Amino acid sequence: MKVLVGIKRVVDHNVRVRAKADGSGADIASAKMSINPFDEHAVEEAVRLKEAGIATEVVVVTVGAANAQDVLRHALALGADRAILVETTEHLQSLATAKVLREISKREAPQLILIGKQAIDDDAAEVGQMLAALLNIGQGTFASKLTIADGKVSVTREIDGGQETLELNLPAVITADLRLNDPRYIKLPNLMLAKKKPLETIALTDLDVNTTSKVATINVAEPPARAAGKMLNGVEELIEILRTQAKV
Amino acid sequence: MSILLIAEFDQNTLKPATRSAITAASQIGGDIDVLVVGQHVSSIAQQAAKITGVKRVLVADDAVYAKPLAENFAPLVQNLAAKYSHVIAAASSFGKNLLPRVAALLDVDMVSEVTKIIDPSTYVRPLYAGNLNSTVKTDEAIKLLTIRPTGFAAAQEGTHSATVESIATTGDKSLSRFVNEQIQTSERPELATASIIVTGGRSLGSAEKFDALISPLATKLNAAIGATRAAVDAGFAPNEWQVGQTGTVVAPDIYIAIGVSGAAQHIAGMKESRLIIAINQDPDAQIFQWSDYGLVADLFDALPKISTAL
């Protein structure tokens, strides 16, 4: 069974992102970049499926500029077999990204597609569901557990107030939540090995995908800061505030 | 303009998040039709029909919709969408699962987690865990939005009653099947809509201490209990209690953070709270930057005193 994993290069989660002075977007020109954390869980799950003898090949794909090769190499070091970069300097909206991934899915014909539940830059959480719709296959979003048996995937999903388990026909799209697994620490030899694994580059313009979007960003700004708070001198002051505010 | 609003409910009650989405729809303007999809949902439809601003309630009542499988719900919404300028759902796990699938079926881009309506095609949504706000404009003929409930008050019942109409179902796509669910039940208010929340962080040290310190205060205040991701990962609290970028986004009247350091992804989930109170041993904890009232104290000394005094 072939597994395709979609990943994205994003600003590292430890970086405090600020707005550009002209409000045209986030100021990320010099920010440290990393693989989107949710996508790392997706890669880890695919590699575990291979180690368990369920997956035969793990292919990672990203859509981005040439420098997105670094996150593909990271995924290869985690244990993916080969990588595909769909190269573009355009910023794609979710639907266009899903359409690109549909084209790659047609070429690769995976039985399972894994992707992070959301990217921590735009926090949209849309691409996985859109891809499943475009391919007319099932979707298991916000997944915390998956089991594959008899041509189906059983997926446990994090939902409001608890969790639910669904059974999906394969192929299917699964979007990874943080509790799906703990991604491994990459050992140096695997980092070296990753450099020798195949990485194919496809120009976005070579794919038959309409990437125009009717959703445009008008302005990006930092939210107003909260007014400075008051430090209290003791438990008694806090109790008094709770009595007044919470009326207990 | 006309708006199709997808309702969400549990057992016999329309969810507060749906009422918030109705308020957002009212701000856009135009007729609001509420779509209720499920099995044995006539009482839900009646609840929706009484809410101010709702013109019609469309009901798809069928065994195939007993559980909200996106594969079966999305074609139903897709079929209805052409008659509307907007299709809206709450940005809950239900809405976030369903609406992107509908968007792709309609070949449109959508706008997720809307926190503010500027005009019928312009909205504000957060980026980078709420560190930035983005104003976006959509020129799609059908505008699909998920609404973050904390940004909008819950719509209430009025004196009128909207018409209720049954609509044809679109059947089972046979791509997915519901197996089971585990839903946490609690005597306490629901986290997403509680007016007071008491949240514990990792510095509580263990599941036992988390419970011993947080529960009595939450009980006294009739509050929901929240937890940071660190506390959840450490096994102190169930994942359903997680507040933050990857957990529940909350905006209660009073948010009390106990031993919470104030990681950015946590702040993203609670900074819209009206009043934020923090207690922490560490005077340099980030959480104090976001607090209206802060107290530096030993948690294990201060919390029992507070709980006893109230």
Chai-1 contact restraints between the chains, C-beta under 6 A:
chainA,res_idxA,chainB,res_idxB,connection_type,confidence,min_distance_angstrom,max_distance_angstrom,comment,restraint_id
A,V17,B,Y128,contact,1.0,0.0,6.0,A-B,restraint_1
A,V17,B,N131,contact,1.0,0.0,6.0,A-B,restraint_2
A,A19,B,L132,contact,1.0,0.0,6.0,A-B,restraint_3
A,A26,B,L132,contact,1.0,0.0,6.0,A-B,restraint_4
A,Q93,B,D109,contact,1.0,0.0,6.0,A-B,restraint_5
A,L95,B,D109,contact,1.0,0.0,6.0,A-B,restraint_6
A,D122,B,L127,contact,1.0,0.0,6.0,A-B,restraint_7
A,A124,B,S112,contact,1.0,0.0,6.0,A-B,restraint_8
A,A125,B,K96,contact,1.0,0.0,6.0,A-B,restraint_9
A,E126,B,P100,contact,1.0,0.0,6.0,A-B,restraint_10
A,Q129,B,P100,contact,1.0,0.0,6.0,A-B,restraint_11
A,Q129,B,R101,contact,1.0,0.0,6.0,A-B,restraint_12
A,M130,B,P100,contact,1.0,0.0,6.0,A-B,restraint_13
A,M130,B,A104,contact,1.0,0.0,6.0,A-B,restraint_14
A,A133,B,R101,contact,1.0,0.0,6.0,A-B,restraint_15
A,A133,B,A104,contact,1.0,0.0,6.0,A-B,restraint_16
A,A133,B,L105,contact,1.0,0.0,6.0,A-B,restraint_17
A,L134,B,A104,contact,1.0,0.0,6.0,A-B,restraint_18
A,G138,B,E71,contact,1.0,0.0,6.0,A-B,restraint_19
A,G138,B,L175,contact,1.0,0.0,6.0,A-B,restraint_20
A,G138,B,S176,contact,1.0,0.0,6.0,A-B,restraint_21
A,Q139,B,A70,contact,1.0,0.0,6.0,A-B,restraint_22
A,T141,B,N97,contact,1.0,0.0,6.0,A-B,restraint_23
A,I159,B,S93,contact,1.0,0.0,6.0,A-B,restraint_24
A,D160,B,S92,contact,1.0,0.0,6.0,A-B,restraint_25
A,D160,B,S93,contact,1.0,0.0,6.0,A-B,restraint_26
A,G161,B,I183,contact,1.0,0.0,6.0,A-B,restraint_27
A,G161,B,Q184,contact,1.0,0.0,6.0,A-B,restraint_28
A,G161,B,E240,contact,1.0,0.0,6.0,A-B,restraint_29
A,G162,B,Q182,contact,1.0,0.0,6.0,A-B,restraint_30
A,G162,B,I183,contact,1.0,0.0,6.0,A-B,restraint_31
A,G162,B,Q184,contact,1.0,0.0,6.0,A-B,restraint_32
A,G162,B,E240,contact,1.0,0.0,6.0,A-B,restraint_33
A,Q163,B,Q182,contact,1.0,0.0,6.0,A-B,restraint_34
A,E164,B,E181,contact,1.0,0.0,6.0,A-B,restraint_35
A,T165,B,V179,contact,1.0,0.0,6.0,A-B,restraint_36
A,T165,B,N180,contact,1.0,0.0,6.0,A-B,restraint_37
A,L166,B,S176,contact,1.0,0.0,6.0,A-B,restraint_38
A,E167,B,R177,contact,1.0,0.0,6.0,A-B,restraint_39
A,E167,B,V179,contact,1.0,0.0,6.0,A-B,restraint_40
A,L168,B,S176,contact,1.0,0.0,6.0,A-B,restraint_41
A,N169,B,L175,contact,1.0,0.0,6.0,A-B,restraint_42
A,L178,B,T246,contact,1.0,0.0,6.0,A-B,restraint_43
A,S213,B,D109,contact,1.0,0.0,6.0,A-B,restraint_44
A,K214,B,T138,contact,1.0,0.0,6.0,A-B,restraint_45
A,K214,B,D139,contact,1.0,0.0,6.0,A-B,restraint_46
A,K214,B,E140,contact,1.0,0.0,6.0,A-B,restraint_47
A,V215,B,D109,contact,1.0,0.0,6.0,A-B,restraint_48
A,V215,B,V136,contact,1.0,0.0,6.0,A-B,restraint_49
A,V215,B,T138,contact,1.0,0.0,6.0,A-B,restraint_50
A,A216,B,K137,contact,1.0,0.0,6.0,A-B,restraint_51
A,T217,B,S134,contact,1.0,0.0,6.0,A-B,restraint_52
A,T217,B,V136,contact,1.0,0.0,6.0,A-B,restraint_53
A,I218,B,T135,contact,1.0,0.0,6.0,A-B,restraint_54
A,I218,B,K137,contact,1.0,0.0,6.0,A-B,restraint_55
A,N219,B,T135,contact,1.0,0.0,6.0,A-B,restraint_56
A,V220,B,L132,contact,1.0,0.0,6.0,A-B,restraint_57
A,V220,B,S134,contact,1.0,0.0,6.0,A-B,restraint_58
A,A221,B,N133,contact,1.0,0.0,6.0,A-B,restraint_59
A,P223,B,N133,contact,1.0,0.0,6.0,A-B,restraint_60
A,R226,B,W290,contact,1.0,0.0,6.0,A-B,restraint_61
A,G229,B,S291,contact,1.0,0.0,6.0,A-B,restraint_62
A,G229,B,D292,contact,1.0,0.0,6.0,A-B,restraint_63
A,G229,B,Y293,contact,1.0,0.0,6.0,A-B,restraint_64
A,G229,B,G294,contact,1.0,0.0,6.0,A-B,restraint_65
A,K230,B,Y293,contact,1.0,0.0,6.0,A-B,restraint_66
A,M231,B,G294,contact,1.0,0.0,6.0,A-B,restraint_67
A,L232,B,Y293,contact,1.0,0.0,6.0,A-B,restraint_68
A,L232,B,L295,contact,1.0,0.0,6.0,A-B,restraint_69
A,V235,B,A302,contact,1.0,0.0,6.0,A-B,restraint_70
A,V235,B,K305,contact,1.0,0.0,6.0,A-B,restraint_71
A,L238,B,L295,contact,1.0,0.0,6.0,A-B,restraint_72
A,I239,B,I306,contact,1.0,0.0,6.0,A-B,restraint_73
A,I239,B,A309,contact,1.0,0.0,6.0,A-B,restraint_74
A,I241,B,Y293,contact,1.0,0.0,6.0,A-B,restraint_75
A,Q245,B,I254,contact,1.0,0.0,6.0,A-B,restraint_76
A,Q245,B,L275,contact,1.0,0.0,6.0,A-B,restraint_77
A,A246,B,I196,contact,1.0,0.0,6.0,A-B,restraint_78
A,A246,B,L221,contact,1.0,0.0,6.0,A-B,restraint_79
A,A246,B,I254,contact,1.0,0.0,6.0,A-B,restraint_80
A,V248,B,L221,contact,1.0,0.0,6.0,A-B,restraint_81
A,V248,B,L310,contact,1.0,0.0,6.0,A-B,restraint_82
